């Protein structure tokens, strides 16, 4: 869509890596969405899934943007917690549940137990980083420029986090960087695997570090019950198997993993009292006066 825009149009991004980077655009976008709901809901409580470890300033910016768009009260919940609720994890039991939510710009991972957060962390990495790496590879190795749609299709069709047993091919059309003409290219799955493998190396190290830092009882729970893998990038072929193989734990990818944070926020909205320890902004939910 962006590549098809007229020159007088300019794409704007209110969020980057889960944080507000353009307050004005964020306010306009929220107003647009809230205007689509009934007046009875416009002054309702709003739950927002946020990255782990937001500063007070970042929390305030998010709250004020939502309140100025029409919400009466805002509750901020870290995304791994929301995803755990959406997956049906036993967050109130004496059992450690680990969730890794991989979105477009961030990985939010955490461990919850007994109605509280044992550990949580946000990594500035996501599906868009894999796309950008593939885009660079295609430009450098094939000398062509392609659209983001083609890169996304390459990732979904032949992208894999496991070394492929058969080297499948993907044919695509690009624009030659030298003469500007169209050119047909073929990329192999083994090439895409190498790009993906380089991208996820840091993610695997971060997951291992979180498990190493946990108490032995929590580690035992994770080893027995596994990890929930959510977010759109959870659907990348072989990613769950790769994480499970590296860690020696089962990894569960639920149906529609990209919706689990939203599903969890919806479920949390009916039980905010029990979930009070998960509310990031528990002392102030109504923004500035």
C-alpha positions as CSV (number, residue, x, y, z in Angstrom):
1,X,0.0,0.0,0.0
2,X,2.8,2.4,0.9
3,X,4.6,1.8,-2.4
4,X,1.4,2.6,-4.3
5,X,0.8,5.9,-2.6
6,X,0.9,9.2,-4.6
7,X,3.9,11.4,-4.0
8,X,1.8,13.9,-2.1
9,X,0.9,11.3,0.5
10,X,3.2,10.4,3.4
11,X,2.8,7.4,5.7
12,X,2.8,8.1,9.4
13,X,3.5,5.6,12.2
14,X,2.2,6.5,15.7
15,X,3.9,3.5,17.4
16,X,7.4,2.0,17.0
17,X,8.4,-1.1,18.9
18,X,5.2,-0.8,21.1
19,X,6.0,2.8,22.2
20,X,4.4,6.1,21.1
21,X,6.7,8.0,18.7
22,X,4.1,10.5,17.4
23,X,1.6,11.6,20.0
24,X,-0.6,13.6,17.6
25,X,-1.0,10.8,15.1
26,X,-1.7,8.3,18.0
27,X,-4.4,10.6,19.3
28,X,-6.0,10.9,15.8
29,X,-5.9,7.2,15.3
30,X,-7.5,6.4,18.7
31,X,-10.2,9.0,18.1
32,X,-11.0,7.3,14.7
33,X,-11.4,3.9,16.3
34,X,-13.3,5.0,19.3
35,X,-15.7,7.0,17.1
36,X,-16.7,3.8,15.6
37,X,-18.1,2.4,18.8
38,X,-21.3,3.6,20.5
39,X,-21.4,6.6,22.8
40,X,-22.1,4.3,25.7
41,X,-18.7,2.7,25.2
42,X,-16.7,5.8,24.5
43,X,-16.4,6.7,28.2
44,X,-15.7,3.1,29.2
45,X,-12.7,1.6,30.8
46,X,-10.0,0.6,28.3
47,X,-7.3,-2.1,28.8
48,X,-4.1,-1.7,26.8
49,X,-1.4,-4.3,26.3
50,X,2.0,-2.6,26.7
51,X,5.7,-3.6,26.5
52,X,7.4,-4.8,29.6
53,X,9.3,-2.3,31.8
54,X,7.7,0.9,30.6
55,X,9.0,4.0,32.3
56,X,6.6,6.3,34.2
57,X,6.8,8.8,31.3
58,X,6.0,6.2,28.7
59,X,3.0,5.0,30.8
60,X,1.7,8.5,31.2
61,X,2.0,9.2,27.4
62,X,0.0,6.0,26.6
63,X,-2.6,6.7,29.3
64,X,-3.1,10.4,28.2
65,X,-3.4,9.4,24.6
66,X,-6.2,6.9,25.3
67,X,-8.0,9.2,27.8
68,X,-7.9,12.2,25.4
69,X,-9.4,10.0,22.7
70,X,-12.5,9.4,25.0
71,X,-11.8,6.6,27.5
72,X,-12.8,7.2,31.1
73,X,-10.1,5.0,32.7
74,X,-7.1,3.2,31.4
75,X,-5.5,0.0,32.6
76,X,-2.1,-1.0,31.4
77,X,-1.2,-4.7,31.3
78,X,2.1,-6.1,30.1
79,X,1.6,-8.1,26.9
80,X,3.0,-11.4,28.2
81,X,0.4,-11.4,31.0
82,X,-2.4,-10.6,28.5
83,X,-1.2,-13.4,26.2
84,X,-1.0,-15.8,29.1
85,X,-4.6,-15.0,30.0
86,X,-5.6,-15.4,26.3
87,X,-4.0,-18.8,26.2
88,X,-5.8,-20.0,29.3
89,X,-2.6,-20.4,31.4
90,X,-3.1,-21.1,35.1
91,X,-1.7,-17.7,36.2
92,X,-3.1,-17.9,39.8
93,X,-1.8,-21.4,40.5
94,X,1.6,-22.2,42.1
95,X,3.0,-23.1,38.7
96,X,5.3,-21.1,36.5
97,X,3.9,-20.3,33.1
98,X,6.2,-18.8,30.5
99,X,4.9,-16.8,27.5
100,X,6.8,-15.4,24.5
101,X,4.8,-13.0,22.4
102,X,6.5,-12.1,19.1
103,X,5.0,-9.1,17.4
104,X,6.0,-7.0,14.4
105,X,8.5,-4.9,16.4
106,X,9.0,-6.4,19.8
107,X,9.3,-9.7,21.6
108,X,7.5,-9.5,25.0
109,X,8.3,-12.5,27.2
110,X,7.5,-13.2,30.8
111,X,6.9,-15.8,33.5
112,X,3.8,-15.6,35.7
113,X,2.9,-17.6,38.8
114,X,0.5,-17.2,41.8
115,X,-1.2,-14.1,40.4
116,X,2.1,-12.2,39.9
117,X,4.9,-11.5,37.5
118,X,8.0,-13.5,38.2
119,X,10.0,-12.0,35.4
120,X,9.3,-10.1,32.2
121,X,11.3,-8.4,29.4
122,X,10.8,-6.7,26.1
123,X,13.3,-7.2,23.3
124,X,13.5,-4.8,20.3
125,X,13.0,-7.5,17.7
126,X,10.1,-8.8,15.7
127,X,8.7,-10.0,12.4
128,X,9.6,-6.6,10.8
129,X,13.3,-7.3,11.5
130,X,13.1,-10.5,9.6
131,X,11.4,-8.8,6.7
132,X,14.1,-6.0,6.7
133,X,16.9,-8.6,6.7
134,X,15.3,-10.5,3.8
135,X,14.8,-7.2,1.9
136,X,18.6,-6.4,2.3
137,X,19.5,-9.9,1.2
138,X,17.4,-9.7,-1.9
139,X,18.9,-6.3,-2.8
140,X,22.5,-7.4,-2.2
141,X,22.4,-10.9,-3.7
142,X,20.0,-10.4,-6.5
143,X,20.4,-6.7,-7.3
144,X,16.7,-6.1,-7.4
145,X,14.1,-4.0,-5.5
146,X,11.0,-5.8,-4.4
147,X,7.8,-4.7,-2.5
148,X,7.1,-5.5,1.1
149,X,4.3,-7.8,0.0
150,X,6.8,-10.0,-1.9
151,X,9.1,-10.1,1.1
152,X,6.2,-11.1,3.4
153,X,5.1,-13.8,0.9
154,X,8.7,-15.2,0.8
155,X,8.7,-15.4,4.6
156,X,5.4,-17.2,4.8
157,X,6.0,-19.5,1.8
158,X,9.6,-20.6,2.2
159,X,10.7,-19.0,5.5
160,X,11.7,-21.4,8.2
161,X,13.6,-21.4,11.4
162,X,14.7,-25.0,10.9
163,X,17.3,-26.2,8.4
164,X,15.2,-27.4,5.4
165,X,15.3,-31.1,4.4
166,X,14.3,-30.2,0.8
167,X,15.5,-26.9,-0.8
168,X,12.2,-25.5,-2.0
169,X,12.2,-22.5,-4.4
170,X,10.3,-19.3,-4.6
171,X,10.1,-17.3,-7.9
172,X,9.4,-13.6,-7.8
173,X,9.6,-10.5,-9.9
174,X,11.8,-7.5,-9.0
175,X,13.1,-4.3,-10.5
176,X,16.7,-4.4,-11.6
177,X,18.7,-1.8,-9.6
178,X,20.9,-1.1,-12.6
179,X,18.5,-0.7,-15.5
180,X,15.2,-0.3,-13.8
181,X,13.6,-3.1,-15.8
182,X,11.7,-6.1,-14.4
183,X,13.6,-9.3,-13.7
184,X,12.6,-12.7,-12.6
185,X,14.5,-14.2,-9.7
186,X,14.4,-17.5,-7.7
187,X,15.4,-17.7,-4.0
188,X,16.0,-21.0,-2.3
189,X,14.6,-22.0,1.1
190,X,18.1,-22.7,2.3
191,X,19.0,-19.0,1.7
192,X,15.9,-17.8,3.6
193,X,16.8,-20.1,6.5
194,X,20.2,-18.5,6.8
195,X,18.7,-15.1,7.0
196,X,16.1,-16.1,9.6
197,X,18.7,-18.1,11.5
198,X,20.9,-15.0,11.9
199,X,17.9,-12.9,13.0
200,X,16.6,-15.2,15.7
201,X,20.0,-16.0,17.3
202,X,19.7,-13.1,19.8
203,X,16.1,-14.1,20.6
204,X,17.2,-17.6,21.5
205,X,19.9,-16.2,23.8
206,X,17.5,-14.0,25.6
207,X,15.0,-16.8,26.2
208,X,17.8,-19.0,27.6
209,X,18.9,-16.2,29.9
210,X,15.4,-15.7,31.3
211,X,15.1,-19.4,32.1
212,X,18.6,-19.5,33.6
213,X,17.7,-16.6,35.9
214,X,14.5,-18.3,37.2
215,X,14.3,-20.3,40.5
216,X,14.7,-24.1,40.1
217,X,11.0,-24.7,40.9
218,X,10.0,-22.3,38.1
219,X,12.4,-24.0,35.7
220,X,11.0,-27.4,36.5
221,X,7.5,-26.1,35.8
222,X,8.6,-24.7,32.4
223,X,10.4,-28.0,31.6
224,X,7.2,-30.0,32.4
225,X,4.5,-27.7,31.0
226,X,6.3,-25.9,28.3
227,X,6.2,-22.4,26.8
228,X,3.3,-20.6,25.1
229,X,4.4,-19.0,21.9
230,X,2.1,-16.2,20.6
231,X,2.0,-13.3,18.2
232,X,2.0,-13.2,14.5
233,X,5.6,-14.4,14.1
234,X,4.8,-17.5,16.1
235,X,3.4,-18.9,12.8
236,X,6.8,-18.8,11.2
237,X,7.5,-22.3,10.0
238,X,9.8,-24.3,12.4
239,X,10.1,-21.5,15.0
240,X,8.3,-23.4,17.8
241,X,10.3,-26.5,17.0
242,X,13.6,-24.5,17.0
243,X,12.9,-22.9,20.4
244,X,11.8,-26.2,21.8
245,X,14.8,-28.0,20.5
246,X,17.3,-25.5,21.7
247,X,15.8,-25.4,25.2
248,X,14.6,-29.0,25.5
249,X,11.1,-27.9,26.5
250,X,7.7,-28.3,24.7
251,X,6.5,-25.2,22.9
252,X,2.8,-24.6,22.4
253,X,1.4,-22.4,19.6
254,X,-2.3,-21.8,20.1
255,X,-4.8,-21.3,17.3
256,X,-4.8,-17.7,16.0
257,X,-1.7,-16.8,18.1
258,X,-1.7,-13.2,16.8
259,X,-5.0,-12.6,18.7
260,X,-4.0,-13.9,22.2
261,X,-3.0,-10.5,23.7
262,X,-6.4,-9.0,22.6
263,X,-8.3,-12.1,23.8
264,X,-6.5,-11.9,27.1
265,X,-7.3,-8.2,27.5
266,X,-10.9,-8.9,26.9
267,X,-10.9,-11.7,29.5
268,X,-9.1,-9.5,32.0
269,X,-11.7,-6.7,31.6
270,X,-14.3,-8.8,33.6
271,X,-12.0,-9.6,36.5
272,X,-9.8,-6.5,37.2
273,X,-10.0,-7.0,41.0
274,X,-8.3,-10.4,40.9
275,X,-5.8,-9.1,38.3
276,X,-4.9,-6.0,40.3
277,X,-1.3,-7.1,40.8
278,X,-0.9,-7.3,37.0
279,X,-2.0,-3.7,36.4
280,X,1.1,-1.7,35.6
281,X,-0.4,1.7,36.4
282,X,-2.2,0.6,39.6
283,X,-1.7,4.0,41.4
284,X,-3.0,6.2,38.6
285,X,-5.4,5.1,35.9
286,X,-7.1,8.4,35.0
287,X,-4.3,10.5,33.5
288,X,-3.4,14.0,34.3
289,X,-6.0,16.4,35.7
